Amino acid sequence: MMKIPHRLYLTEDQMPSQWYNLRADMPEQPDPMLNPGTGKPVTEEDLYPIFCKELAHQEMDSTTRWVDIPEGILEEYRIYRPSPLIRAYNLEQALDTPAKIYYKYEGNNTSGSHKLNSAIAQAYYAKHQGLKGVTTETGAGQWGTALSEACAFYGLDLQVYMVKCSYEQKPFRKAVMGVFDANVTPSPSPTTEVGRKILAEFPESTGSLGCAISEAVEKAVTSENYRYVLGSVLNQVLLHQSIIGLEAKTAMDILGEYPDLVIGCAGGGSNLGGLIAPYMRDKLTGKSNPRIIAVEPASCPSFTRGKYAYDFCDTGKVTPLAKMYTLGNGFMPAANHAGGLRYHGMSPLLSKLYHDGYMEAVSAKQLEVFEAATLFAKKETILPAPESAHAICQVMKEAAKCRESGEAKTILFGLTGTGYFDMTAYDAFKSGTMSNHVPTDEELETGFASLPKLG
Ligand SMILES: *Cc1c(COP(=O)(O)O)cnc(C)c1O
């Protein structure tokens, strides 16, 4: 038997040249996006003022199974892909588990996360359409960083609305985006109508992703030759991220391994949707039946405590309505939550799969997440992003179950990025000032009260 190496790098020509569209194999489609004014399903043409054409097409295309990746995108991917598949031998040993733990590492590029996979694609299509620039929001800053790199590469202007508390807590993120000439505005801001409205009502607001999205969309539709781009949640983003899962599966196949469990953190669902894509395909087509687990923060529990309902994707209620697991567009995660993944909703595609019983979801508390993150850092020498550490936390729980049962399960998880810009959070954890926050049912009710009433 082949001795399994610590790291497996595919060669360049083993990198996929097509993305995989999971919707093509779903027995039932996610419910359509609705126009909030008319209550009617949104068409591809309706999206043209917001998204560039090719991306609007990808958003609505639920039948094309394999989508060619343009050469102009592959060229960029080759700078940092294929990304490695790593066997966590040291972690396994530390956990004294018979489980075999593999992770697909996406922190191996300058932006430090998987978000570059979709940023490159979206910037490429915008440039291809002859646009002048794009607008977006960023929470923790990874998406803004990835997109600013991609926009600088393709020569596009970029306007970023950054959630105000992150803008203040992570000045270096803003500085990195500045290196790539992005314009960064803390949100809520006085530069948009929706921002001014939120500031008038809540002058002390530290912002939320939903609020930054409203500002970025408004800016795009009121500026000539600009469109809006989003780093998660959307079908198009899950499509681009399928490269993670396709590469992981190719590498696992080479090793003769097949996961019993596939685990990923879930904010808006893009890395998870990408990682699980080929395995979910096997599951949907009856070829195999791996367990698939989404891990979310207990302080922002869309899957595990949210409602499956139509909701706005933003706080300002300017986006179409999507049917998804949501805490309500008015939900604000607690300020002491440092671990990212603070979006109120969840990918409609994953929401549908979860609703139909094809995957599971669990939540993890902040302190156990950082506990897992620091043990992982010591054993595997990579400082994980707090977001990624949610997955690590669940992997450790599953590995402990294997230790008790003696079962040597094969676990694959997504290590989505590095945490070098999250040192304030790591510091708070090490100095004991970090705390858990789990919202009460009453707190969640305030969020649910913001759900739109349909019909
Ligand atoms: C943005 C981000 C996430 C969460 O986003 P998803 O769309 O749910 O993947 C997870 N990890 C890292 C490192 C991120 O930057």
The ligand as a Tripos MOL2 file, in Angstrom:
@<TRIPOS>MOLECULE
LIG
   15    15     1     0     0
SMALL
NO_CHARGES

@<TRIPOS>ATOM
      1 C1        -15.6370   34.3250    4.1980 C.3       1 LIG1
      2 C2        -14.9840   33.2050    4.8410 C.ar      1 LIG1
      3 C3        -15.7120   32.0940    5.2900 C.ar      1 LIG1
      4 C4        -17.1950   31.9860    5.2290 C.3       1 LIG1
      5 O1        -17.8030   32.2060    4.0110 O.3       1 LIG1
      6 P1        -18.5520   31.0510    3.2220 P.3       1 LIG1
      7 O2        -19.1760   31.7590    2.0870 O.co2     1 LIG1
      8 O3        -19.5460   30.4440    4.1470 O.co2     1 LIG1
      9 O4        -17.5130   30.1070    2.7870 O.co2     1 LIG1
     10 C5        -15.0150   31.0500    5.8460 C.ar      1 LIG1
     11 N1        -13.6820   31.0820    5.9910 N.ar      1 LIG1
     12 C6        -12.9470   32.1350    5.5680 C.ar      1 LIG1
     13 C7        -11.4710   32.1050    5.7680 C.3       1 LIG1
     14 C8        -13.5700   33.2170    4.9960 C.ar      1 LIG1
     15 O5        -12.8400   34.2480    4.5630 O.3       1 LIG1
@<TRIPOS>BOND
     1     1     2 1
     2     2     3 ar
     3     2    14 ar
     4     3     4 1
     5     3    10 ar
     6     4     5 1
     7     5     6 1
     8     6     7 2
     9     6     8 1
    10     6     9 1
    11    10    11 ar
    12    11    12 ar
    13    12    13 1
    14    12    14 ar
    15    14    15 1
@<TRIPOS>SUBSTRUCTURE
     1 LIG1         1 GROUP 0 **** ****
